Amino acid sequence: MRFCDLLDAVRQQPEVTIPAEWGQGRASFGGLVAALQFEAMRARVPDERPVRSLAITFVGPVEPQIPVSFEVEVLREGKAVSQVLGRAMQKGQVVTIIQGSFGASRPSEVAVDAYPAPTMKHWDECQELPYIKGVTPEFMRHLAMRWSVGGMPFTGTQSRQMGGWVRLRGDVREEPVNEAHLLALVDAWPPALLPYLKKPAPGSTLTWTIEFVQPLRNVSTLDWCQYLADIEYAADGYGHVAAKLWSAEGELIAMSRQTVTIFA
């Protein structure tokens, strides 16, 4: 089932069964879970209030092939900002929580240019991490990543930075990218700590905050986007990583921070 088909499904009803092809170990791909919950939240907020930030906590794994419901509570609607809480529920338990801030634009004298995109090799010159059934996570059949900075997971590469190019792949419906797509594109990348390891070990995202540059740039679901992550600190089995996503034209579109766990 395509990414766009799953988004269409949650727009029609708040309960969705995520197919195994979107799996990530014993769980469903976190970027997809966040995207589905966001779509349910987006439907409860006026269109003139775009999402500014999301704070995401993965409470527990969302199991594939089992229905998950996406609940939404509007906590407050002010003159310009709506505060919204989303809960993904499975088998009677909370599995993901998202607190979102949606805000209309307002006059301001403050205007600061966004960080420019780093210089990277063209995507045609970069190595792609292939989808290999039984080896890479199942969801990777739907997302393509090409490395330009740092090393691939489990290569013993001692680099604080990791990044390159990312986009949806396979039978992709061409349409403008929205925030749900960006959630998947950012979370597709493995934790930036994994290249430090020399053999496979489990890792997962504990908490995730992401902010969006509004209005969204004119990016298609067929376009490559540029991603770069920086490890800010790691110890005691936890790592703290900041990342950014730019369009192929070098315009900043999202800023991300994650706390990840590494069992190695």
N, C-alpha and C positions, 0 to 999 in steps of 0.2 A: 504494500500500500504506500502510495507516494505521500510526501510531506504535505502537499496541498490538499490531498484527500482527507487526511487526519484533521487538518485545520477546518475544512468544510464540515466534518462530522461534529466537532465540538461546537461549532457555530449553530448547528441545528438542534443539538440536545447536549445537556451537561454531563452525560456519561459516555465514555469511550473505552473500547478495548484495544490496547496497543498491541500490534502483532509482534511475534517473536523476531521478525526481521529488523526490528528497531531495538533489539536487546543490547545490553552492555554488561556482560557477565550475567549475574542472576537478576539484574534490574533492567528497567527500560532506560534508554538514553535520556539523561537528565535535561539536555537542551530541548528535547521534544516535550517532555513533561512540563517544563517551564513555559514553553511556547503555547501548549494547550491551555494551561491555567491562565496565561496572559490573555488569550483570545476570549475566554469566558469573562474575564475582568473588563476587557476593552468594551464589551457589549453593554456594560452597565454605566458607562461614562459618556457624556456628550462628546461628539466628534471634535468640537473646537478645543478640547482639552487633551492634547497628546500626552503620552506617557513621558515623564522626565526621568524616573528612576524606579528600579525594582530591587527589593531586598529578598533574597531567596534562601530558604533553609531546606535542605533535603533531610527530612526527619527519618525516613526509612526508605528502603528500595520499593519502587513501583514495579510490581511483577507483570511481565508480559502475559497476554492471553487471559487476563482476569480484569473484569470491568473496573474502571476507576472513575469516580465522579468528581466534578470540578465545581466547588461551591464558591460563592462570592458574597461578600458583605461590604456595603458601602459604609465606611466608618464616619465620614464627614464630607460634606460638600460646602466649601466656602465660596467666596466671591470669584476666586480664580482657580483654586486647587481642590481636587477631589482625592481623598485618602481611601484606598480600597484594599481589602484583605481577601486573599484567595486561599482556599484549602483544597488540596487534592486528597480524596478519601478512598481507601481501598480496604475491603473486608472490615469495615467499621472503625478503621484507624486512620489517623492523619499521617500521610506519607510525605507531603510537601506543603510548605507555607510560603506565600508570597505577599509582601506588603508593597503596594504600588502607589506612587505619587503621580497624579495626572494634573497638568497645569496649563492654563491658557497663557498665551503670550501677553506681555504687559510692557508699557513704556519704561525705558531705563537709559541712563546716561553711560552705563558701563558696557563696554564692548571690547572683548579681548579675542584676538585670533586664536584658532585652535592649533594644537601641536601639528606640525607638518608630518607627512608620512616619511618613514626612513627610506633610504636608498636600498633597494633589493634587486636581485637579478629578476629578469622577466620570467613569468610563470612557465614559459616554454623551455626555459633553461634549468628548471628546478626539478628535483627528484620527487615523485609522488609516492606517498605511502599507499601501497595497494591494498585492496580488500582481499583477504585470503580467508576463506571459510574455515572456521575452527581455530584460526590463529588470531586474527584481528577481531575487534568487536563487530557484531552483526550490523549495527547501524551504519558502519562505514561503507556499506554498499551504496548508501544514499548521499554521502558527503566525500568530497575530494580535498586533500590537503597536499600541498607541495612545499617542501622545506627549502628555505633560503638562509635562515639564521639558526645557529646552534645545531644540535644533533637530534637524531630520531631516538625514541624511547629505547632504553636498555643498551645503549652503545658506549656507556662510560664517558660521555662527553661532558667535560666540566665547564659549562657555560651558563652564565646567569640569564642569558636571553635565548628565546626560541621563537621562531615564527616563519612566515612565508605567505602562501596564498591559499584561499579556501573558497569553495562554492558547493552548491548542491550538484549531484551528478545522477546519471540515469535518465529515466523518463521524467523530466522536469517540466512543469507547466510554466511557460514564460509569463511573468507578471511582475509588477513593481515589488521590490523588497519592502516588507514592513518589519516592525519590531519583533514579531514572532520568528521571522526568518533569521534575524540577527542573533537571537538567542541560540538558535541551532548552530550558526556559523561560529560564534565565539566558543561555545561549549564543546564543539567538535574536537578541538585541540586537546591532546592529553595534558595532564599536569606538567608544567615546565620542569619539575624535579625529576621526572622519569628518565631523561637522558643521562643523569648522573649515575644511574644504576647500570650494572653490567649483566644483569639477568632479570627476567620478568618478576614483578612483584605487584600486588594489588595496590591501587590508589583510588581515592574518590574525593569528590567535592563535598565539603561540610557546609559551608555558607558561601553565598555569591551575591555580590551587589553589582548592578550594571546600570549605567546612565546613558541616555541617548541624546545625540545632537539633533535638535529640532529647528526647522523642519527637516525631515529625512531627505537625503539627497536622492536624485533620480538614478537608482540602481536597479538593474533587472536581476531576476533569480538565475539568469544564465551567466551573469558577470562574475569574474574573480574579485575577491576582496582581500585586502592586505592585513595581516595579523602579526602583532609582536607582543610577546610576554616578557616580563622582567621578574625574576625572583628577588623579592625584597628581603626575605629572611626565612630560614628553615632550620628547625631543631626539634628534638623530642617527638619525631614522627608527624610533625605538622609543618606545612609550608605556606607562605603568604606571597601571592603572585598578583601583580598588576598587569593589565593588558589593554591594548587599544586595537580598534578595527577601523580601517580606512577603505574608501572606495578605490577602484582601480585608477581613478583620476587623482588620488591623493587627498581626498577630503575626509576628515575625521567624521565617523558616524556613530561610534560607541566606545565607552570606556568601562573597563571591567576590573573587579577585584575578587579574588577567591581565596578562601582558606581550604587547603586540601590536606588529606591524610595519606601518609605513605607507610605501608606496612613492610618495611625493610630496614 
